Amino acid sequence: MAEVIVIGAGPAGSSAALFLAKAGKETLVLDSNASMTKRAWIENHYGAKDITGPDLLKIGREQAEKFGAKFIEEKVTVVDTNGGERVTVKTESGRSYEASHIILATGAVTELASSIGLTLQEGREPRIKTVIETDGAGRTSNPRIWAAGTIAGVSVHTIITAGDGAKVAIELISELNGERYVDHDILKS
């Protein structure tokens, strides 16, 4: 049982997992291995010179795993909030996982959000027809389910979705801790 399950391991999902795991939250990432970033060539991601999408995804995953996030390649088919304290996630293989909160970071794919009954709205990006309505911090119409990245209506650029994943994780960590969470590393002399 994890504290948070992140669904999707693109830039938004892996960035959220990195911040969650580094904050000591038990984090499980379930990914269908269909990120649109897998097909990208990136020259506009701050701090990374000319990088392939697959390399960016690999580095992001390694960073999150360094702090204890666990990644499993599974396609999520059902999210059940059970009306209570836990959320149950079921996958195509028939496995089930539980957590107190979910972060949806499924890119342009809205089928899962729709099946959960989350409030959707028209997307603003070209080719992104529908997104999840959030409160700006990542909260959806369900208090146990958060959304980050393109699915939450931010621009599809990797630098922006990664930043949004981090932002949503910080908001969720702050809520779980009951006080504002800040993660600053200091250069060692």
N, C-alpha and C positions, 0 to 999 in steps of 0.2 A: 504494500500500500504506500503510495507516494503522497506528499503534501500537495504537489501540483503536477498535473499531466499537461504537457504541451503537445498539441496535435499539429504536426508540421515542423520540418527541420530545415526550412529555408533560412534566409537571413533573419527574419523576424523571430521565428521559433527558436533557432539556435542562440540568438542573442538573448532572448528571454531566459532560456535554459542556463546560459552562462551566468547571468545576474542572480537567478534563483539559487543555483547550486553554490555559487560563491558566497551567498548569504546564509548558507547552511540549510536551505530548504531541500527536502528529498524531492528530486525532480526526475520525472520519466518523460522521455520524448518518444512519441509514436509517429512514425513517418512512412508514407506510402511510396517514397522514392520517386516522386513525380514533380519535384520543384521546377518551376520555369527557369530558375537560375542555372540549372544543369546545362542549358543551351546558350548561356550568355558568355560574351566576351566583354570584360569590364575595364574601362579606362577612366572612370569618373568616381571611383570609390576612394575617399580620403584615406591616406595611409597605405594604400595598396597600389603599386604600379602595375599596369597592364596584367590582369589576372583572369584566368578562366573561371567561369562559374563553378565548375566542379572543384577547382582548387580552393576557391573562396568558401564553399560549403564544407570542404574537408577541414580547413583551418578552423572555421567556426565550431564545428563539432568537436574537434580536438581540444579547443579552449574550454568548452563546456564540460567535457569529460574529465579534464584535469581537476575540476572542482567537485566531481562526483555525479554529474548528470548521467543518466543511463539512456541509451538510444536503442530502440527496437524497431526493425522494419516491419510494420504492420499497418494495414489500411483499416481505419476506424469506420465502423458502419452504424453504431448506435451510441448515443450519449444519453444516459438516463439520470436525471437529477434526483430521482426518488422522493422528491419533496422534502428532503432532509439535509443532514450535515455532510453527506457524502455524495459523490458523483460516480456513477459506474460507466465505464467505457468498454464497449464490446468491439471486437475486431472481426475481420473477414475470416480469420482462421478459427474463430470460436472462443478465443481467449477473452478474459475479462480483467479489467484493472480498476482500482478505486483510488480516488483522491478527494481532497476537500475542495479543490478548485481546478478548473480547466482553462487553458489559454488556447484559443483557436488561432492558428497561424497557417491557414490552408491556402494562402495565395489568392488566386482568382476562383477557387472552387467553393461554391456556396451550398452544395447539396446537403452536407451535414448540418450546417447552420439552419437551413430551411426545415430539415426533418426534426430538429430539436424544438423548433417553433420560435426561434429568435426573431426579433424585429429586423427586417431587412429594408434597405432603401436603395435608390438609384445611385450607381457609381458615377464618379466624375472623370475617371481616366478613360482614354480610348480603349476599347475592347474589354473594359471591366464594367459589365452591365449592372451588377448587383453587389452590394457590400452589407456588412452587418452594421446596424446603427449602434453607436457607442456614445458614451458621455464625454468623450475627449480624453479620458484617463484609461480607456479600454474596457470599462464596464459595459456589459450588454443588458438586455432586458431581463436576463436571469442572473441573480446575484452570485451564483457559483461559477458563471462562465464569463470569461474575458475574451477579447479579440485584439489581435495585433497584426500590423503589416497591411498588405494590400486588401485582405478580407475586411479590415477595419476602415477602409476608405482612404488610406494614405497612398502616396505615389508609389508606383512599382519599382522605382530605382532602389537598388540594393542598399545603398547608404541610408536611405530614408526608412526602408522597412526594418533594417537592423536597428536603427535608432528607436523606432517605434516599439520594437520588441523589448528593448532595454527599458524604455519609458513605462510600458505596461507592467513589466516585471517589478520595477521600482515601486509603482503604485500598489501592486498586489502585496509585495513584501511589507510595505508600510502599513497596509491594512492588517495583515497577519500579525505584525509586531506591535500594533497599537501606537506606533510613533513613526515619524518620518525617517525613512531609511536612506542613507547616503553611502556610497561605496567609493572611497578615494584611496588609491594606492600611492605610496610615497617612495620616491627614488631613494634607494639605499646608497650611502656614501661609500 
